[in-house]
Amino acid sequence: MAARIEINELGDVGRHKEITDAVRALDGVIEVKIAKSALHVSYDPLSTTEKKIEHAIRSTGATVKAAAADTETPHPDLTMLGELKPLQ
């Protein structure tokens, strides 16, 4: 899954590392980047949730303005999960 999260304090370059490190510390987070005035997170929905990501952001003292998740397009690394067969 992918989430795009707008953060009030994201314009402050000094806060970028603090915020991205907090999100990267979560289990299931695959990629974190800042682009187009938002934090973009690719994650495994079986390991973490958008709410946990938002909580990690808030733990740095930042305020989440808006968040949107893309449930239609899985991360390329996660597409193989659907191909797993049960053990016989």
C-alpha positions in Angstrom: 0.0 0.0 0.0 1.0 3.6 -0.4 0.1 6.6 1.6 0.5 10.3 0.9 0.6 12.4 4.1 0.6 16.1 4.2 2.3 17.5 7.3 2.2 21.1 8.6 5.8 21.3 9.5 7.2 19.5 6.4 8.5 22.8 5.0 11.1 22.8 7.7 14.1 20.9 6.2 15.5 20.3 9.6 12.5 18.2 10.5 12.6 15.9 7.5 15.1 13.4 9.0 13.3 13.3 12.3 10.0 12.6 10.7 11.3 10.1 8.1 13.3 8.2 10.8 10.2 7.8 13.0 8.2 6.4 10.1 11.1 4.1 8.9 11.3 2.6 12.4 7.9 1.0 12.0 7.7 -2.7 11.0 6.4 -3.1 7.5 7.5 0.3 6.1 9.2 -0.3 2.8 10.0 3.1 1.5 9.7 6.7 2.8 10.3 9.8 0.7 9.4 13.5 0.7 8.2 14.8 -2.6 5.7 17.5 -3.7 5.2 18.9 -0.2 4.1 15.5 1.3 5.5 12.4 2.9 5.1 9.3 0.7 5.2 6.0 2.4 5.1 2.5 0.8 4.2 -0.2 3.4 3.0 -3.7 4.0 -0.6 -3.5 5.3 -0.2 -6.8 7.1 2.5 -5.3 9.3 1.5 -1.7 9.8 -1.4 0.7 9.2 -1.9 4.3 8.1 -2.9 5.1 11.6 0.4 3.8 13.0 2.3 5.9 10.5 0.3 9.0 11.4 1.0 8.2 15.1 4.7 7.9 14.4 4.6 11.3 12.7 2.7 12.9 15.6 5.3 11.5 18.0 7.8 13.9 16.6 5.6 16.8 17.4 4.5 17.3 13.8 0.8 17.8 12.8 -0.8 15.7 10.1 -2.8 18.0 7.8 -4.3 15.3 5.5 -3.6 11.7 4.6 -4.7 9.5 1.7 -4.0 5.8 1.1 -3.8 4.0 -2.3 -5.4 0.6 -1.9 -5.6 -0.1 -5.6 -1.9 -0.4 -6.4 0.2 -2.8 -4.3 3.9 -2.1 -3.9 5.8 -4.3 -6.5 7.6 -6.2 -3.7 4.2 -7.2 -2.3 2.7 -8.6 -5.5 4.5 -11.9 -4.9 2.4 -12.4 -1.7 -0.6 -13.3 -3.7 1.4 -16.0 -5.6 2.2 -18.0 -2.4 0.6 -21.4 -2.3 -0.5 -23.1 1.0 1.7 -25.9 2.4 0.4 -29.3 1.6 
